[in-house]
Amino acid sequence: MLTVAANPGFIKRYFLSFNWDEILRNITNIVIDIILISIFFLILRTIGKKVINHLFNNYAKKQTGVAENRLKTLHSLSTNAYMYILVFFWIYSVLTFIGVPIGTLLAGAGLFSVAIGLGAQGLANDIINGFFILFEKQINIGDYVTIGDVTGTVSEIGLRTTKIRSNNDALNFIPNRYITNICNMSKDRMKAEINIRVNPDTPITEVINIIKQVNAEYVPKTKGIIEDPQLLGTVDMGDGTIAVKEYIPTTDEARFDVQFEYLQLYLEAIQKAGIKLPNNKVIADISK
């Protein structure tokens, strides 16, 4: 053994026994095949996305009764599913070109097959749970939700994961199988909450009457308000101040627009009536 190992001629003859021309030719053919099939799948990806976008744009124009967020959700899911299918067949094609016997490998892989099966089980749970989330219309893209410890806006719903953009702008990836409890704060009927902070000596009755006058004039003209405003009266805000609180029932899409618009209308009307409201500055000046 020592004589063979120390004999450089043996190693040289061993390497020369390979048909390097044929090996390089085979490797070149495999690389070319992989490049060509990759280009083919990139073309399919581009064409498929354009077809999906075209179909959903046409559908959105024809179907006026479907919510925009719902269309975005279905659009995102369709694109996501198409990408998964393309990636699966691309990997299958590449392994086939390399010469990996995929069928035989999966049939006799033993522990590897068990590991793949467990991974596939988790993937299947993600897909099934994601299907029911979509089928039951639990959430849509653009909804403001709380899932577990994450609160934010739904940015994407996929076959495997749901993406939530939280309030600090972080993007959270949540596997669908872990979504067991959803608090959807953007579902159909919402309430625009408006608080008009007042002083203890503010004429509360006059402020309430001004709010009612503004409502009588503008509510019939405002789209998105689905019921008459609920004027609760004076409430303690819990921070040492009091306010006149009102809820305006709205659709999901109109909630914040109504809240901003009517707060401005109330403040302008109260100011026009000569009623002084407290300073809303919440950061105290500690330089003194």
Residue pairs with C-beta under 8 A, 6 or more apart in sequence:
4 10
30 97
30 98
33 97
34 94
34 97
37 90
37 93
37 94
37 97
38 90
41 86
41 89
41 90
41 93
44 86
45 83
45 86
48 82
48 86
49 79
49 82
52 75
52 78
52 79
52 82
53 75
56 71
56 74
56 75
56 78
59 66
59 71
60 66
60 68
60 71
67 140
68 142
68 253
69 140
69 141
69 142
69 143
69 252
70 137
70 140
72 140
72 141
72 142
73 134
73 139
73 140
73 141
73 157
74 134
76 141
76 156
76 157
76 158
77 130
77 134
77 157
77 158
77 159
80 156
80 158
80 159
81 159
84 159
92 102
95 102
96 102
105 112
106 113
106 116
107 113
109 116
122 175
122 177
123 160
125 176
125 177
126 159
126 160
126 161
126 175
126 176
126 177
127 159
127 160
127 176
129 176
129 177
129 179
130 157
130 158
130 159
130 160
130 162
130 176
132 138
133 139
133 157
133 162
133 176
133 179
133 182
134 157
138 182
138 184
139 145
139 154
139 157
139 162
139 182
139 184
140 154
140 157
141 154
141 155
141 156
141 157
142 153
142 154
142 186
143 153
143 154
143 184
143 185
143 186
143 187
143 252
144 151
144 152
144 153
144 184
144 185
144 186
145 151
145 152
145 153
145 154
145 164
145 182
145 183
145 184
145 185
145 186
146 182
146 183
146 185
147 162
147 164
147 174
147 179
147 181
147 182
147 183
148 174
148 178
148 179
148 181
150 164
150 166
150 172
150 174
151 164
151 166
151 167
152 164
152 165
152 166
152 167
152 172
153 164
153 165
154 162
154 163
154 164
154 165
155 163
155 164
155 165
155 171
156 162
156 163
157 163
158 176
159 176
160 175
160 176
161 173
161 174
161 175
161 176
162 173
162 174
162 176
162 179
163 171
163 172
163 173
163 174
164 171
164 172
164 174
165 171
165 172
166 172
186 252
186 255
187 252
188 251
188 252
189 226
189 249
189 251
189 252
190 249
190 250
190 251
190 252
190 255
191 230
191 247
191 248
191 249
191 250
191 255
192 247
192 248
192 250
192 254
192 255
192 256
192 258
192 259
192 262
193 245
193 246
193 247
193 259
194 245
194 246
194 247
194 248
194 259
194 262
194 263
194 266
195 235
195 237
195 243
195 244
195 245
195 246
196 207
196 211
196 243
196 244
196 245
196 246
196 263
196 266
196 267
196 270
196 277
197 237
197 241
197 242
197 243
197 277
197 278
197 280
198 204
198 207
198 234
198 242
198 243
198 244
198 277
198 278
199 276
199 277
199 278
200 242
202 275
202 276
202 277
203 275
204 233
204 234
204 244
206 273
206 275
207 244
207 270
207 275
208 231
208 233
208 244
210 266
210 269
210 270
210 273
210 275
211 231
211 244
211 246
211 266
211 269
212 231
213 269
214 262
214 265
214 266
214 269
215 228
215 229
218 262
218 265
219 225
219 228
219 229
219 248
222 254
222 258
222 261
223 254
224 250
224 251
224 253
224 254
224 255
224 257
224 258
225 248
225 249
225 250
225 254
225 258
226 249
226 250
226 251
227 249
228 249
229 246
229 247
229 248
229 249
230 246
230 247
230 248
230 249
231 244
231 246
232 245
232 246
232 247
233 244
233 245
234 242
234 243
234 244
234 245
235 242
235 243
235 244
235 245
236 242
237 243
241 278
248 258
248 259
248 262
250 258
267 277
270 277
271 277
